[in-house]
Amino acid sequence: MNTLKKITAGILCLTLLSGLEPKLLPISETNSTVEASVQTKVMYANAKTDAYDRRSTKKSKRVISIPYGARVERLAVYSSWSQVRYNNKVGWVASRALVEIKKVEVYDAKQNVTVYDSRSTKGKVVTKVPANKQVTRLAVNKSWSQIRYGSKTGWVASSKLKHRYTKETFAPKKYRVKVSAPLQSSALTTSKILNTIPEYSVIESVERHNEWLKITYNKQTGWIQNKYLKTYKAETTLEIINRVYGTNYDIEGTSYTFTIATKGDKEGYDPKVELDVNSIALNEINGLSSDKMTKEYTQAAKLFTTIHGGNAEKLSSKMLEVFNNGPYNQYIRYDKFEIKCDSSDIFIILSAN
């Protein structure tokens, strides 16, 4: 009997020793062994990225191409790689290409609060929260809130909590600026103003703090209040022209080329803007008053930067500078544009290649 026990123990030891270095199979192979920590979370891609059938870009097959901003489900993490599901396909991507989508709601306890293990005062007491201490709300069910205080989690009556702030990250979302708005250094009205974002500018955000959105504009990162923004809706070129030039101009053209001229005098000497997908030309500007010329340049710059991006005020100032001082008949690089004023009184703005 003792001999049988020793033999059995020996077999068991050999079995355990043989399993000290389990083979890590790629995801495409069937294997019941869990090789990565399971961390299912909703994420978004912070850059266009590819997913592979193995945790390597070498000798691996690309199984998914994930566009920038796309939402994915992260299934597991292994070292610097994450296993994700996108469009019902599964693969491995570098973890640095992902950002977690999450929402954190922080509240203050209005008074001393008892935390229960269920949505009832008859439940077991988990802990107590002193007045004015901060808690994180995890969920809401009718008049009860599930909270976390320190390492403890439980339920309290929602009426005993006061909202402090909500912070969330989300997949990239575009907004249009309704009126000129300040870009500020933090999510406070008293913080430093870094820049002014012009009306109708299109911005993008992935983070919110209460009613403030974090954005980057002209290489400056700061915060803008939600009241200045509306959900982005793409405009056609004709809609943009009509908005910028209003009812005092006749606007004609196709989806590629438009002519804008003072009403009733399209063939005369009044200023005219010719617009195609990549350029704007102002014709017959010679002899105009300084105020009139400035207006024409300002409108053309606003129109062009609305379509191609950039700062309309700076662009129109550069146009005036070139027209007044030259040099003519050559292109001048400005920001991402090329601009030219030639001897035929034609002013041209080109988008950069």
Residue pairs with C-beta under 8 A, 6 or more apart in sequence:
22 33
22 35
24 33
24 35
25 31
25 33
25 35
26 53
26 54
26 55
27 53
27 54
27 83
27 90
27 91
27 92
28 53
28 54
28 61
35 78
36 76
36 77
36 78
36 81
36 83
37 76
37 77
37 78
38 75
38 76
39 74
39 75
39 76
39 77
40 73
40 74
40 75
40 76
41 73
41 74
41 100
41 101
41 102
42 71
42 72
42 73
42 74
42 100
42 101
43 71
43 72
43 73
43 74
43 82
43 84
43 98
43 99
43 100
43 101
44 69
44 70
44 71
44 72
44 98
44 99
44 101
44 170
44 171
44 172
44 206
45 66
45 67
45 68
45 69
45 70
45 72
45 93
45 97
45 98
45 99
46 68
46 97
46 98
46 99
46 206
47 68
47 97
48 65
48 66
48 67
48 68
49 66
49 93
49 94
49 97
50 62
50 64
50 65
50 66
50 93
51 62
51 63
51 64
51 65
51 66
51 84
51 86
51 89
51 90
51 91
51 92
51 93
52 60
52 61
52 62
52 63
52 91
52 92
52 93
53 60
53 61
53 63
53 91
53 92
54 60
54 61
54 92
55 78
55 79
55 81
55 92
60 92
62 91
63 89
63 90
63 91
64 84
64 86
64 87
64 89
64 91
66 72
66 84
66 86
66 93
66 97
68 172
69 171
69 172
70 86
70 171
71 101
71 171
72 84
72 85
72 86
72 98
73 84
73 85
73 86
74 82
74 83
74 84
74 98
75 83
75 84
75 85
75 90
76 82
76 83
77 83
77 95
80 94
80 95
80 96
81 92
81 93
81 94
81 95
82 92
82 93
82 94
82 95
82 98
83 90
83 91
83 92
84 90
84 91
84 92
84 93
84 98
99 169
99 206
100 169
101 168
101 169
101 170
101 171
102 168
102 169
103 166
103 167
103 168
104 136
104 166
104 167
104 168
105 136
105 137
105 163
105 165
105 166
106 134
106 135
106 136
106 137
106 163
106 164
106 165
106 166
106 167
107 134
107 135
107 136
107 137
107 145
107 147
107 161
107 162
107 163
107 164
108 132
108 133
108 134
108 135
108 161
108 162
108 164
109 129
109 130
109 131
109 132
109 133
109 134
109 135
109 160
109 161
109 162
110 131
110 160
110 161
110 162
111 131
111 160
112 128
112 129
112 130
112 131
113 128
113 129
113 131
113 156
113 160
113 161
114 121
114 125
114 128
114 156
115 125
115 126
115 127
115 128
115 129
115 147
115 149
115 152
115 154
115 155
115 156
116 123
116 124
116 125
116 126
116 154
116 155
116 156
117 123
117 124
117 125
117 126
117 154
117 155
118 124
118 155
119 141
119 142
119 144
119 155
120 155
123 155
126 152
126 153
126 154
127 149
127 150
127 152
127 154
129 135
129 147
129 149
129 156
133 149
134 164
135 147
135 148
135 149
135 156
135 161
136 147
136 148
136 149
137 145
137 146
137 147
137 161
138 146
138 147
138 148
138 153
139 145
139 146
140 146
140 158
143 157
143 158
143 159
144 155
144 156
144 157
144 158
145 155
145 156
145 157
145 158
145 161
146 153
146 154
146 155
147 153
147 154
147 155
147 156
147 161
165 209
165 210
166 208
166 209
166 210
167 207
167 208
167 209
167 210
168 207
168 208
169 206
169 207
169 208
170 206
170 207
170 208
171 206
172 204
172 205
172 206
173 204
173 205
173 206
173 232
174 202
174 203
174 204
174 231
174 232
175 202
175 203
175 204
175 205
175 213
175 229
175 230
175 231
175 232
176 200
176 201
176 202
176 203
176 229
176 230
176 231
176 232
176 233
177 197
177 198
177 199
177 200
177 201
177 202
177 203
177 224
177 228
177 229
178 199
178 228
178 229
178 230
179 199
179 228
180 196
180 197
180 198
180 199
181 196
181 197
181 224
181 225
181 228
181 229
182 193
182 194
182 195
182 196
182 197
182 224
183 193
183 194
183 195
183 196
183 197
183 215
183 217
183 220
183 222
183 223
183 224
184 191
184 192
184 193
184 194
184 222
184 223
184 224
185 191
185 192
185 193
185 194
185 222
185 223
186 222
186 223
187 209
187 210
187 212
187 214
187 223
189 225
191 223
194 220
194 222
195 217
195 218
195 220
195 222
197 203
197 217
197 224
197 228
198 311
198 312
198 313
200 243
200 306
201 217
202 232
202 309
203 213
203 215
203 217
203 224
203 229
204 215
205 213
205 214
205 215
206 214
207 213
207 214
208 214
208 226
209 223
211 225
211 226
211 227
212 223
212 224
212 225
212 226
213 223
213 224
213 225
213 226
213 229
214 221
214 222
214 223
215 221
215 222
215 223
215 224
218 311
235 243
236 255
237 255
237 258
237 275
237 277
237 307
238 251
238 253
238 255
238 258
240 303
240 306
240 307
241 251
241 258
241 260
241 275
241 303
242 251
244 299
244 302
244 303
244 306
245 251
245 260
245 299
245 303
248 262
248 263
249 260
249 261
249 262
249 263
250 260
250 261
250 262
250 263
250 264
250 266
251 258
251 259
251 260
252 258
252 259
253 259
253 275
256 276
256 277
257 274
257 275
257 276
258 274
258 275
258 276
259 266
259 272
259 273
259 274
259 275
260 272
260 273
260 274
260 275
261 270
261 271
261 272
261 273
262 268
262 270
262 271
262 272
266 272
269 284
269 287
270 284
271 282
271 283
271 284
271 285
271 288
271 292
271 296
272 282
272 283
272 284
273 280
273 281
273 282
273 283
273 296
273 299
273 300
273 303
274 280
274 281
274 283
275 281
275 303
278 350
278 351
279 348
279 349
279 350
279 351
280 300
280 303
280 304
280 348
280 349
281 346
281 347
281 348
282 296
282 297
282 300
282 346
282 347
283 345
283 346
284 345
285 293
285 296
285 323
285 345
285 347
286 345
288 296
293 320
293 323
294 316
294 320
297 316
297 319
297 320
297 323
297 347
298 312
298 313
298 316
300 316
300 319
300 347
300 349
301 312
301 313
301 315
301 316
301 319
301 349
302 312
302 316
304 310
304 312
304 315
304 337
304 349
304 351
305 311
305 312
305 315
306 312
308 336
308 337
308 351
309 336
310 335
310 336
310 337
311 335
314 335
315 334
315 335
315 337
315 339
315 349
318 332
318 334
318 339
319 339
319 341
319 347
319 349
322 332
322 339
322 340
322 341
322 347
323 341
323 347
326 341
328 340
328 341
328 342
328 343
329 340
329 342
329 343
330 340
331 338
331 339
331 340
331 350
332 338
332 339
332 340
333 352
335 352
336 351
336 352
337 349
337 350
337 351
337 352
338 349
338 350
338 352
339 347
339 348
339 349
339 350
340 347
340 348
340 350
341 347
341 348
342 348
